[in-house]
Each structure stands twice: as structure tokens, then as C-alpha cells.
Amino acid sequence: MSLQSIKNGLHAWDINTVDAYLIKENIESMGYFSEKIPISISDIKENRKNNRFKEMIIDELITKMENIKQECLTFLRNYKTLRIYFVITEPDYFGSEVGVMASKIQWQNMTRRSINEENYKEEISKDIEYKYVNKENIPHDIIVERYNHIINDNIDNIHFNGSFLLFYFDIP
């Protein structure tokens, strides 16, 4: 599929699928709301090494964040702080998502995970050396961080060494 076709699909998703009731229900029951980005595995495999593909996803996710922000300002005014975010997983993009967190515990679970069991090890650590360089299209209130993500699951034979870019801002 062409980049323009993927962009058109993402743009329709950005504009048409912000469900304030679902966001509110998830925030109240779990402390967060998240939604995976609607991109097929074949589109990811075909385009993942293309920098324009990554920039296009970032642009569309910023639009989605702004739409979610408007819904949160309307329906979730009683929360002290809400953090709106999106994650781009690398190298495969498949775990990429957009969401809202009202729970500091959930945020820490996403960004500071460390599990060390006999058959399963998972580590997420912030890459303190990382500097996001392509900031011309990023609004000034969005913070960008990079995290390393390593999984060694000897039970299911899953071994993953990747990273994710995390873009977020708070609604005070």
C-alpha cells in the first residue's frame, strides 16, 4: 500500500474514532486508556525502513493526541493530572499505541519495568543519551523520550531487543 493510502487511513482514524465515553470508562476502571494504531503487518514490513513512514505516523499520532486532549478537557475535568501519550515501537511498529494515563503507577509500569524470573526477563530502561532531532513538526509542549526494551521469554521462546519512542504531555 502506498504511503498516501496509509496516511489517509490513519487520518480518518485520527478524526473519527475518539470515543470520550470509552476513554472515561477505561480511566475510571483501570487508570488508563490505550489504543493500538491501525496499520497492517504488511504495511509495516513494506515501509518500516522508510523515514517518511515514521514521520507520517508521528504527525498523525500528534493529531490523534490533540483530539483526545479535547475530549479529556470536556469529560475528564475532575482528574488532577492526565498524561496523553503515544508510543512508537521499534523496529517493528506493531506495538505502537496512543493513550491517556491518570495513574502514576500505570505510567511507571510502562516506563520502568524490570522482571527477573528464572524463565522470563524483561527490562525497560530510559535511554538518557537519546536526543530527538526532528523537532520541527513537534509541538513545544510534547516531551520525547526513548526507552530500551529487552524481553527474554524462555517458556514461549520469545527474544526481543528493541526500543520505543515515547511522546507525551500533561493536562494539568
C-alpha positions as CSV (number, residue, x, y, z in Angstrom):
1,M,0.0,0.0,0.0
2,S,1.3,3.5,-0.8
3,L,2.3,5.9,1.9
4,Q,-0.6,8.2,0.9
5,S,-3.1,5.4,1.3
6,I,-1.7,4.6,4.8
7,K,-1.8,8.3,5.7
8,N,-5.4,8.6,4.5
9,G,-6.4,5.6,6.7
10,L,-4.6,7.0,9.7
11,H,-6.1,10.4,9.2
12,A,-9.6,9.0,9.1
13,W,-8.9,7.1,12.3
14,D,-7.5,10.3,13.9
15,I,-10.6,12.4,13.3
16,N,-13.4,9.8,13.6
17,T,-12.6,7.5,16.5
18,V,-12.1,9.5,19.7
19,D,-14.7,7.8,21.9
20,A,-15.0,10.0,25.0
21,Y,-17.2,7.5,26.8
22,L,-14.7,4.7,26.3
23,I,-11.8,6.8,27.4
24,K,-13.6,7.9,30.5
25,E,-14.7,4.3,31.3
26,N,-11.2,3.0,31.0
27,I,-9.6,5.8,33.0
28,E,-12.1,5.2,35.8
29,S,-11.7,1.4,35.9
30,M,-8.0,0.9,35.1
31,G,-6.3,4.3,35.4
32,Y,-5.5,4.4,31.7
33,F,-6.8,4.2,28.1
34,S,-4.8,2.9,25.1
35,E,-5.5,2.1,21.5
36,K,-3.2,0.4,19.0
37,I,-2.6,2.2,15.7
38,P,-4.5,0.6,12.8
39,I,-1.6,-0.3,10.5
40,S,-1.4,-3.8,8.9
41,I,1.7,-6.0,9.3
42,S,2.2,-6.0,5.5
43,D,2.3,-2.1,5.5
44,I,4.8,-2.1,8.4
45,K,7.1,-4.7,6.7
46,E,6.9,-2.8,3.4
47,N,7.6,0.7,4.9
48,R,9.4,0.4,8.3
49,K,12.8,1.4,7.0
50,N,11.3,4.5,5.3
51,N,11.9,7.6,7.4
52,R,8.9,9.3,5.8
53,F,6.7,6.5,7.0
54,K,7.8,7.1,10.6
55,E,7.4,10.9,10.3
56,M,3.9,10.3,8.9
57,I,2.9,8.1,11.8
58,I,4.2,10.7,14.3
59,D,2.3,13.5,12.6
60,E,-1.0,11.5,12.6
61,L,-0.5,10.5,16.2
62,I,0.1,14.1,17.3
63,T,-3.3,14.9,15.6
64,K,-4.9,12.0,17.5
65,M,-3.4,13.2,20.8
66,E,-4.9,16.7,20.2
67,N,-8.3,15.1,19.5
68,I,-8.1,13.1,22.7
69,K,-7.0,16.2,24.6
70,Q,-10.2,18.0,23.6
71,E,-12.3,15.1,24.8
72,C,-10.4,14.9,28.1
73,L,-10.9,18.6,28.7
74,T,-14.6,18.1,28.3
75,F,-15.2,14.8,30.0
76,L,-12.4,14.3,32.5
77,R,-12.1,17.6,34.2
78,N,-12.2,16.1,37.7
79,Y,-8.7,14.4,37.4
80,K,-5.7,16.4,38.8
81,T,-3.4,15.3,36.0
82,L,-3.9,13.4,32.8
83,R,-0.9,12.4,30.6
84,I,-1.7,11.9,26.9
85,Y,0.9,9.9,25.1
86,F,1.8,7.9,22.1
87,V,4.4,5.2,21.7
88,I,6.2,4.1,18.5
89,T,7.8,0.7,19.0
90,E,11.0,0.0,17.0
91,P,12.0,-1.8,15.0
92,D,8.5,-3.2,14.1
93,Y,6.0,-0.5,15.0
94,F,3.4,-3.3,15.8
95,G,3.1,-2.3,19.4
96,S,2.6,1.4,18.7
97,E,-0.3,3.0,20.5
98,V,-1.9,6.2,21.7
99,G,-3.4,6.7,25.1
100,V,-4.2,8.6,28.3
101,M,-2.9,7.8,31.8
102,A,-4.3,9.1,35.0
103,S,-2.3,6.7,37.2
104,K,1.3,7.3,38.1
105,I,1.6,3.6,38.9
106,Q,0.5,2.6,35.3
107,W,2.9,5.1,33.9
108,Q,5.8,3.6,35.9
109,N,4.7,0.1,34.8
110,M,5.0,1.2,31.2
111,T,8.3,3.1,31.5
112,R,10.2,1.4,34.3
113,R,9.5,-2.3,34.1
114,S,12.0,-4.8,35.5
115,I,11.1,-8.5,35.8
116,N,13.8,-11.1,36.5
117,E,12.4,-14.6,36.9
118,E,14.0,-17.9,36.1
119,N,12.4,-18.3,32.7
120,Y,11.3,-14.7,32.0
121,K,13.3,-11.5,32.0
122,E,12.0,-8.1,30.9
123,E,13.8,-4.8,31.2
124,I,12.7,-1.3,30.2
125,S,15.2,1.5,30.8
126,K,15.3,5.1,29.7
127,D,18.0,6.0,27.1
128,I,19.4,9.1,28.8
129,E,21.8,9.7,25.9
130,Y,19.0,10.0,23.3
131,K,18.1,13.3,21.8
132,Y,15.1,13.5,19.4
133,V,16.4,15.6,16.5
134,N,13.4,16.0,14.2
135,K,11.5,18.5,16.3
136,E,10.2,20.9,13.6
137,N,6.8,19.2,13.5
138,I,6.5,18.5,17.2
139,P,4.5,21.0,19.3
140,H,6.7,22.6,22.0
141,D,4.7,21.1,24.9
142,I,5.3,17.5,23.8
143,I,8.2,15.7,25.6
144,V,10.1,13.0,23.6
145,E,12.0,10.2,25.3
146,R,13.5,6.9,24.1
147,Y,13.4,3.6,26.1
148,N,15.2,0.4,25.5
149,H,13.1,-2.8,25.8
150,I,14.5,-6.3,26.2
151,I,12.5,-9.4,26.6
152,N,13.9,-13.0,27.1
153,D,11.0,-15.4,27.5
154,N,12.4,-19.0,27.6
155,I,8.9,-20.5,28.1
156,D,7.4,-19.2,24.8
157,N,10.8,-18.8,23.1
158,I,10.4,-15.0,22.6
159,H,13.5,-12.9,22.5
160,F,13.2,-9.2,21.7
161,N,15.7,-6.4,21.8
162,G,14.1,-3.1,20.6
163,S,13.1,0.3,21.8
164,F,10.3,2.7,21.8
165,L,9.9,6.4,21.4
166,L,7.5,8.0,23.9
167,F,5.8,11.3,23.1
168,Y,3.7,12.8,25.9
169,F,2.3,15.9,27.5
170,D,0.3,16.6,30.7
171,I,-3.1,18.2,31.1
172,P,-2.9,19.9,34.5
